[in-house]
């Protein structure tokens, strides 16, 4: 069963307010509360959430515009229908500027039109909120997608640098192996060559890990966009990439000396 919409009527003319309230209650889709002054209306708004507010301009203590200003100060996003009397069209315009969803002249208000008016305002409000939520979700997804793209690019860059380093190591180890066989006695050569062989196996393991890391980044890119852990990993990888670059520069400078 659909939950009844919560409606607040703020009007110092209690007879008028009760007639409107009864008409809405008869629809069986509205739970209606009335307030006979601006301050009592504000007290109701402070204590609970309403789906729609029908707000009279002329109240016993403060004006409906002041109630609207209070709603804005409190950042309460509640749809308001401003009710005005003859000769107060400029008030309706000001009310719309302050965020009222609609306005109605009290002397033109038809009894059977009241539920239609309230329903229409609520539907417009819900549509706007849904649109804003979808826009915010889309924006958030775009940010996550961009972060994940950076993560994937960072992993590939690290893999490129490490693989290049490993390639150089493997080539140099092959040259060293060949030279050792030529220059050292077989016994000593075997001992050193075993160390070289072990280092090459470790390098191959590192290379396999890098391939796995790149594959993980590809999976994350396609399936886990926005995961905070992935974003945190990307940050760490960027830091390690910078350290790798600094290490390579320092090594190159030392080699040139």
N, C-alpha and C positions, 0 to 999 in steps of 0.2 A: 504494500500500500504506500502511495506517495506521501511523503511527509508534508504537513501543512506549512505553507509559507507564513513567516512571521511578519505582521504588518503593525506599524505604529502610526496612530493618527494624533497629531498635535494640533489642537484647536480649542480656543477658549469658549466656543459655543458648544456646550456639552450636548445639547439636543441634536445639532447637526452631526457632531462626531459619532453619536450613538446610532443614528440612522444609517450613516455610511458603514459603521462597524457591523451592524446587523446584516446589511446587504452582503457584505463580504463573508460573514460567518455562514450565511445561508448557502453560499457556494460550496461549503465543506472543504475548501482547499486553503482556507486562511485562518490563522490564529491571530486575533486582533486585540490590541491593547490601545487605550486612549489616554491622552495626557491633556490637561486643561490649561496648561501654560507652557511657555518656552522653557523655563527652568525645570519643570517636572518632566518635560520631554527629554531634556538633556540628561536628567537623572536616569530615565529609562534607557536611553542610548548608552549610558555609561555602564549599566548593569547587565545588559544582554545584547545579543546581535539580532538585528532585524533585516529582513529581506527587502522590504520597501517601506518608505516613510511618506505619509501624506501630511504636508506641513502648511498650515495657514500662515499668511503674512502678518495679519494683525492679531497679536496675542495679548494677553493681559499684562505681561511684564516686559518682555523683549519682543523684537520682531522675528519673523521667520528667516529673514536674511542674516540676523545675528546667530540663529541656530545653525544655518548653513556655514557661516564663517567658523563657528566652533567645530563643526564636523571636519572642516578643512584643516584647522589647527591640530586636531587630534589624528589627522590622516585616516579618518574612517571612510572607507569606500562603500558607502551605503546609498543606493539609488533613491532619490527624493523627487516627489511630485509636489510642486508648489501650487498652493491654492490661493488665488487672488480674487479681489472683488472689482467691481466696475471702477474705472478711472485709475487703475494701478498697473497698466500695461508695462510701464517702465520698470516696475518691480519685477515683473516676470522676466524681462530681459536681463536685469541684474542677477536674478536667481539662476538663470541659465549660465551666466558668466561664472558664477560661483560653483557650478557643477551640478545643478538640478537637472534631472533627466527629462522632465516634462513639466508643464504647468497647465492649469485649468481654471477657468473663471467659475466661481462657485454658483453664480446665478444661471450658468449654462449647463451645469452638471446634471446629467440624467441618471436616475437611479440604476437602471439596468446597464449603464455604460461604465459604472464604477469598477466592477470586476474585470471588464475588458481592458480598461485603462491600467489597472494595477498589474494584470497579467502581462500586458504588452511591455510595460517598463521593466518588469522583472526579466522577461525573455531577452530584451535588448541588453540588459546588464550582464546576464549569464553568457550571452553570445560574445560580448566584448571581453569578459574575463577569460573565456575559453580561447579566444583569438590571441590575447596577450600571453596566456600560458603557453600556447603552441609556438608563438614567436620567440619567447624566452627559451623554450626547450630547443628550438632550432638553432638559436644563437649559441647556446651552451654546447650543443653537439658539434657545431662548426669549430668552436674553440678546442674541444677535445680532439676533433679530427686533425686540426692543425698541430696540436701537441704530439699526437701519435705519429704524424708524418715526420716531425722533427726527430722523434725517437728513432724511427726507422732509418732516417738519413744518417743519424749519429752512429747507429750500430754499423751501418754499411761503411762509413768513413773509418771507424775504428778497425773494422775487419780488413779494410784496404791497407791501412798502415801496418797492422800486425802481419798480415800475409806477405807484404813486401819485405818486412824485416825477416820473417821466417824463410822466405825464398833466398835472400842474401845469405842467411846463416847456413842453409842447406848446401848452397853452392860452395861457400867457403869451407864447410866441413868436408865436402867431397874432395876439394883441392888439398886440404890438409891431410886427409886420409891417403891420398895418392903420394904426397911428398914424404909422409912418415914411412910409408912402405919402402921408399927409395933410400932414406937417410938413416933410419934407426935399425938396430939389430932386431931380428924377428921377435925375440922375447919381449923387449921393451916396446917394440912397435905394437905387438898384440895388446899389451896392457893399455897403452894410450888409445889405440883404436877402439878398444872396448868402451872407454870413456866417451869417445866421439860418437860411437854407435848409440850409447845410452842417451846422450844429449839429442841426437837426431830423433830417437823414438819419442822423447819428451816434446820435441818441436812438432812432431806429427800429431801428438795428442792435443797440443795447443791449437793446431790448425783445425782439428776435428771439432774442438769446443767452439771455435770462432764460427765454423759453418753452422753449428747448432744454434748459436746465438743469432745469427742472421735469419735462420729459419724461424726461430721464436719470434723475432721482430715482425716477420711477415704474417705469422699467425695472429699476433696481437693486433696488427694493423687491420686485418680483415674481420676479427671477431670480438676484440675486447676494447674498442674505442672508448676512451673516457675513464678507464680503470685508473684510480689514483695511484696504485702500485706501479703501473706502467709509466705514468708521468714521473713518479719519483725515480724510477730506474733510469729514465732518460736523462734526468738531471745529473745523476751519478756518472752516467756514461760520458756526458759532455765534460765533466770535470776530469775524468780519466783520459779522455782524448786530449785535453789541453796539456795534461802532465806528460803524455806520450810525445806530443809535439816538442815540448820543452826538452825532454830527454834526448830526442833525436838531434835537436839543434846543438845541445851541449856535446853530444858524441861527435857530431860533424866538426865542431870547433876544436875539440881535443885531437881529432885525427889530423887536422890541418897543421897543428903545431909541430 
